[in-house]
């Protein structure tokens, strides 16, 4: 089994299901008392949020690159970043370590193609919805991306940071997300990419008749399978 190096804490609310899902998949695949051989570096999210909100990514690049280096030094065989937005720091991480990185977009694209889906409404932080670091990777892999209007993007972003990252789940926010989803997704032709690892705390497939691609679950399962391939 490969040893996974997980960069989490962004936020810790979504890092918890990563650990749970990875271990569940390992147990299902290998049976018995098998569980994940992994190292978690959980970052203080305050240090990240307080700087990226001002457009200063230098601190985040430093924190994630140093976390990746510490995981490499501790014997990790590969890296998994437990966040969509923080994949923006990939160039800085690659300057520090030589380990393979299981990318959240690649895992999501694989799942979408298995389901015959080539278009998705991307919900996430404004960084993820508006900047190219993840969107371009979807496009290059044949998945067309739709993003909501500016006002809707701000709403989605604010709910993530003000509520979901703090473990606050409200019916009002769930209904606002659902309204946006149904505005852009007609029938089953367009899926919804939960492109922030906290959104799965609010939106689940059993509440929706639109295909949901929860990047937390997809990425965590991919990490687990990569460990035992």
ZIURHU-V776312 format. One record per backbone hydrogen bond with DSSP energy under -0.5 kcal/mol. NH is the residue of the N-H (numbers start at 1). CO is the residue of the C=O. E is the energy in kcal/mol with one decimal. If there is no record, write none. Layout:
nh: [NH | NH]
co: [CO | CO]
e: [E | E]
//
This chain:
nh: [2 | 4 | 4 | 5 | 6 | 6 | 7 | 8 | 8 | 10 | 12 | 14 | 15 | 16 | 17 | 18 | 19 | 20 | 21 | 22 | 23 | 24 | 25 | 26 | 27 | 28 | 29 | 30 | 31 | 34 | 38 | 39 | 41 | 41 | 42 | 43 | 43 | 45 | 47 | 48 | 49 | 50 | 51 | 52 | 53 | 54 | 55 | 56 | 57 | 61 | 62 | 63 | 64 | 65 | 66 | 67 | 68 | 69 | 70 | 71 | 72 | 73 | 74 | 75 | 76 | 77 | 78 | 79 | 80 | 82 | 82 | 83 | 87 | 88 | 89 | 90 | 93 | 94 | 95 | 96 | 96 | 97 | 100 | 102 | 103 | 107 | 108 | 109 | 110 | 111 | 112 | 113 | 114 | 115 | 116 | 117 | 120 | 121 | 122 | 122 | 123 | 123 | 129 | 130 | 131 | 135 | 136 | 138 | 139 | 140 | 141 | 141 | 142 | 143 | 144 | 144 | 146 | 153 | 154 | 155 | 156 | 157 | 158 | 159 | 160 | 161 | 162 | 163 | 164 | 165 | 166 | 167 | 168 | 169 | 174 | 175 | 176 | 177 | 178 | 179 | 180 | 181 | 182 | 183 | 184 | 185 | 186 | 187 | 189 | 191 | 192 | 193 | 193 | 194 | 194 | 195 | 195 | 199 | 200 | 201 | 202 | 203 | 207 | 208 | 213 | 214 | 215 | 215 | 218 | 219 | 220 | 221 | 222 | 223 | 224 | 225 | 226 | 227 | 228 | 228 | 229]
co: [227 | 2 | 37 | 78 | 4 | 39 | 80 | 6 | 41 | 11 | 9 | 11 | 11 | 12 | 13 | 14 | 15 | 16 | 17 | 18 | 19 | 20 | 21 | 22 | 23 | 24 | 25 | 26 | 27 | 31 | 36 | 4 | 6 | 39 | 40 | 8 | 41 | 43 | 44 | 44 | 45 | 46 | 48 | 48 | 49 | 51 | 52 | 51 | 55 | 57 | 58 | 59 | 60 | 61 | 62 | 63 | 64 | 65 | 66 | 67 | 68 | 69 | 70 | 72 | 71 | 3 | 3 | 100 | 5 | 7 | 80 | 81 | 84 | 85 | 86 | 87 | 89 | 90 | 91 | 92 | 93 | 93 | 77 | 79 | 101 | 103 | 104 | 105 | 106 | 107 | 108 | 109 | 110 | 111 | 113 | 112 | 144 | 191 | 120 | 146 | 121 | 193 | 125 | 126 | 127 | 131 | 132 | 134 | 135 | 136 | 137 | 138 | 139 | 138 | 118 | 142 | 120 | 149 | 150 | 151 | 152 | 153 | 154 | 155 | 156 | 157 | 158 | 159 | 159 | 160 | 163 | 164 | 163 | 167 | 170 | 171 | 172 | 173 | 174 | 175 | 176 | 177 | 178 | 179 | 180 | 181 | 184 | 185 | 186 | 119 | 211 | 121 | 191 | 192 | 213 | 123 | 193 | 196 | 196 | 198 | 199 | 199 | 204 | 205 | 192 | 212 | 194 | 213 | 214 | 215 | 216 | 217 | 218 | 219 | 220 | 221 | 222 | 223 | 224 | 225 | 225]
e: [-2.9 | -0.6 | -2.1 | -2.0 | -0.6 | -3.2 | -2.6 | -0.8 | -2.0 | -0.9 | -0.7 | -0.9 | -1.0 | -1.7 | -0.6 | -1.0 | -2.0 | -2.0 | -3.1 | -2.7 | -1.9 | -2.3 | -2.7 | -2.2 | -2.4 | -2.5 | -2.7 | -2.5 | -2.2 | -1.8 | -0.9 | -2.8 | -3.1 | -0.5 | -0.7 | -2.6 | -0.7 | -0.9 | -1.1 | -0.7 | -3.0 | -2.3 | -1.3 | -2.8 | -1.6 | -1.2 | -1.6 | -2.3 | -0.8 | -2.7 | -2.2 | -2.8 | -2.8 | -2.2 | -2.4 | -2.1 | -2.6 | -2.2 | -2.3 | -2.0 | -2.3 | -2.5 | -1.3 | -1.5 | -2.5 | -3.1 | -1.0 | -2.6 | -2.4 | -2.6 | -0.7 | -2.1 | -1.9 | -1.9 | -1.6 | -1.7 | -2.1 | -2.8 | -1.0 | -0.6 | -1.4 | -2.2 | -0.7 | -2.4 | -0.9 | -1.9 | -1.7 | -2.9 | -2.1 | -1.7 | -2.6 | -2.6 | -1.9 | -1.4 | -1.2 | -3.1 | -2.4 | -2.8 | -0.6 | -3.1 | -0.6 | -2.3 | -2.5 | -2.5 | -2.2 | -0.6 | -2.6 | -1.6 | -2.5 | -2.6 | -1.0 | -0.6 | -1.9 | -2.5 | -3.0 | -0.6 | -2.5 | -2.9 | -2.2 | -1.8 | -2.6 | -2.5 | -2.8 | -2.2 | -1.7 | -2.0 | -2.9 | -1.8 | -2.2 | -2.7 | -1.3 | -1.7 | -2.8 | -0.6 | -1.9 | -2.5 | -2.0 | -2.3 | -2.5 | -2.3 | -1.7 | -2.5 | -2.7 | -1.2 | -1.4 | -2.2 | -0.7 | -0.7 | -1.2 | -2.1 | -2.7 | -2.9 | -0.5 | -0.8 | -2.4 | -1.8 | -2.1 | -1.6 | -0.5 | -2.1 | -2.0 | -2.6 | -1.6 | -1.9 | -3.2 | -0.6 | -1.1 | -0.8 | -2.5 | -2.6 | -2.5 | -2.2 | -2.1 | -2.5 | -2.1 | -2.5 | -2.5 | -1.6 | -0.9 | -0.5 | -0.9]
//
